[in-house]
Amino acid sequence: MNRIVTVGIVQEVGDPSRDASIARAEARVREAAAQGAQVICLQELYHAPYFCKRLDPERLGLAEPVTGPVVTRLQAVAAELAVVLVVPFYEREAPGVYRNSAAVVDADGTLLGCYRKMHIPHDPLFEEKYYFAPGDVTPDERGARHPGTHGFRVWRTRYADIGVLICWDQWYPEAARITALLGAEILFYPTAIGWHPAEKATFGDAQVDAWRTAQRAHAIANGVFVAAPNRVGFEAEAGTDGLEFFGQSFICDPFGRLLAQGGTAPAVLTATCDLSRIEETRRNWPFLRDRRIDAYGPITQRWLAPGPGR
């Protein structure tokens, strides 16, 4: 039996005005809903320019609690339009504790929870370790470590079971696999990735291809749909060449086939996803069935030294 859901993703620029960003996001959500989208995801940190390009304690003030307007205004829109929303934002969890988060809002406006980015990068102009505490993995009632309240999660929304991973998470097959094993049918990857202008001519095409290929591989290896909305536009930073966010947002099916793809301009992308393809794909590519879970213990180590005779 077919289970059809229409997915929408928003590819947008960062705006210095929080209120303007919220208004633009609302307009884009309405545009996606008008195209039939039922589950819609905004780009990473949608409500501000990408502020991690340098260390500046004043920029910590951009964070707000999940009860702030960056999320709550879109909760009202979700309820009005009966759509599920993934709302990435800079979260102030507590004084001095800030997260790169994504709120998941059900189609009645209910806040289902937040995913907090687990993998935090540190690169030139991507100074995220200064701004974000990584998502935590919390112990369950038996004291075992597991994907808990602050770890990898899946939300049972009105239209689909969805998982959210954020930007740098997209390079880690472990994150995709765990979220798929928890039951995700669609993996959303809200993103802010771009080129250092001086490197674009030499590495630009290869960077985009690697980014796209890694995520399509997650779809194939796990038999799930993947949707990756990236930001676009050049953002200056004093004393640097700035960053050019390259867009190229896409939605793909469990075979890795592209259902929708953007360029380098702001856009709303939608695709109709038949969730019954997940089981069909896994029957023909039974990667989950054939996993050797008895042999994977070493994956929890940072590095494995060569054994004797190697």
Summary of the structure (lengths in Angstrom):
residues: 310
radius of gyration: 19.0
end to end distance: 51.7
largest distance: 65.5
contacts: 1007
relative contact order: 0.15
helix: 32%
strand: 27%
